Amino acid sequence: MPGKVDKAVGNSRSMLSVLVSVISLSRGFWSGPTRKAAWGLTIAAFALALVDIGMQLALNRWNKTFYDALERKAIPALQSAALLFLGLIVAATATVVLAQLARILLQIYWREDLTQRMVALWLKNQAF
């Protein structure tokens, strides 16, 4: 039993050291010269994720409206539901595409920042 406890403590320490390393790497990105782009893209990605949730809820609500109209055989309600569906699909697609773009740009800027810092350290210490 002590072996399992020691292993669990060791894993938590290694997870903590990984977390500390990630925070130290991240600090420069979100507080340095790239902070405006970093925070803007982070907020955009988070906001678009929330909008995507809202779009999924709207599609779920539309589903009820559509099938209720189908059950009542209400042709005008079905036509308006079909048009609403097209609008929801266009909006949901735009949301997903913009969210993916924000995440990709965030990754590119993050990698660019890390690369610039690593190259600067490499050249500063003449480690070549």
C-alpha positions in Angstrom: 0.0 0.0 0.0 2.8 2.5 0.7 4.0 2.1 -2.8 0.7 3.3 -4.2 0.7 6.3 -1.9 4.3 7.2 -2.9 3.4 6.9 -6.5 0.3 9.1 -6.2 2.4 11.7 -4.4 5.0 11.5 -7.1 2.4 11.9 -9.8 0.9 15.0 -8.1 4.3 16.5 -7.8 5.1 15.9 -11.4 1.7 17.3 -12.4 2.4 20.4 -10.2 5.8 20.9 -11.8 4.2 20.6 -15.3 1.6 23.2 -14.3 4.3 25.5 -13.0 6.3 25.1 -16.2 3.2 25.9 -18.3 2.4 29.0 -16.3 5.9 30.3 -16.6 5.9 29.7 -20.3 2.5 31.3 -20.6 3.2 34.4 -18.5 5.2 36.1 -21.3 2.6 35.4 -23.9 -0.4 36.9 -22.0 1.6 39.7 -20.4 4.3 40.6 -22.9 4.1 42.5 -26.2 1.7 40.0 -27.6 -0.8 40.4 -24.7 -3.4 42.4 -26.8 -3.6 39.7 -29.5 -3.4 36.9 -26.9 -6.2 38.2 -24.7 -8.3 39.3 -27.6 -8.1 35.8 -29.2 -8.7 34.1 -25.9 -11.8 36.1 -25.1 -13.0 35.6 -28.7 -12.5 31.9 -28.5 -14.3 31.7 -25.2 -17.2 34.0 -26.4 -17.6 32.0 -29.6 -17.8 28.8 -27.6 -20.6 30.3 -25.5 -22.3 31.5 -28.7 -22.0 28.0 -30.1 -23.8 26.6 -27.0 -26.5 29.2 -27.6 -26.8 28.1 -31.3 -27.1 24.4 -30.2 -29.9 25.4 -27.8 -31.6 27.4 -30.5 -31.4 24.4 -32.8 -32.9 22.2 -30.1 -35.7 24.6 -29.6 -36.3 24.8 -33.3 -36.5 21.0 -33.4 -39.5 21.2 -31.0 -41.2 24.0 -33.0 -40.7 22.1 -36.3 -42.1 18.8 -35.1 -45.0 20.5 -33.4 -45.9 22.2 -36.7 -45.4 18.9 -38.5 -47.8 17.2 -36.1 -50.4 20.0 -36.6 -49.9 19.8 -40.4 -49.5 23.6 -40.3 -47.9 24.4 -43.7 -47.2 28.1 -43.0 -45.5 27.2 -39.7 -43.4 24.6 -41.5 -42.3 27.1 -44.1 -41.3 29.6 -41.5 -39.5 26.9 -39.5 -37.6 25.8 -42.6 -36.5 29.4 -43.2 -35.5 29.8 -39.6 -33.6 26.5 -39.9 -31.6 27.9 -42.8 -30.7 31.0 -40.7 -29.7 28.9 -37.7 -27.5 26.7 -39.8 -25.8 29.7 -41.5 -25.2 31.3 -38.0 -24.1 28.1 -36.4 -21.6 27.4 -39.3 -20.2 30.9 -39.1 -19.8 30.6 -35.3 -17.9 27.3 -35.6 -15.7 28.6 -38.4 -14.9 31.8 -36.5 -14.2 29.9 -33.3 -11.8 27.5 -35.1 -10.1 30.5 -36.7 -9.7 32.2 -33.3 -8.2 28.9 -31.8 -5.8 28.5 -34.8 -4.6 32.1 -34.6 -4.1 31.7 -30.9 -2.0 28.6 -31.5 0.0 30.3 -34.2 0.7 33.4 -32.1 1.6 31.2 -29.1 4.1 29.2 -31.1 5.5 32.3 -32.7 6.0 33.9 -29.2 7.6 30.7 -27.8 9.9 30.4 -30.8 11.0 34.0 -30.6 11.8 33.7 -26.9 13.7 30.4 -27.3 15.7 31.7 -30.2 16.5 34.9 -28.2 17.7 32.7 -25.3 19.7 30.5 -27.6 21.4 33.4 -29.3 21.9 35.3 -26.0 23.8 32.4 -24.4 25.6 31.5 -27.6 24.4 27.9 -27.2 25.1 27.1 -30.8 
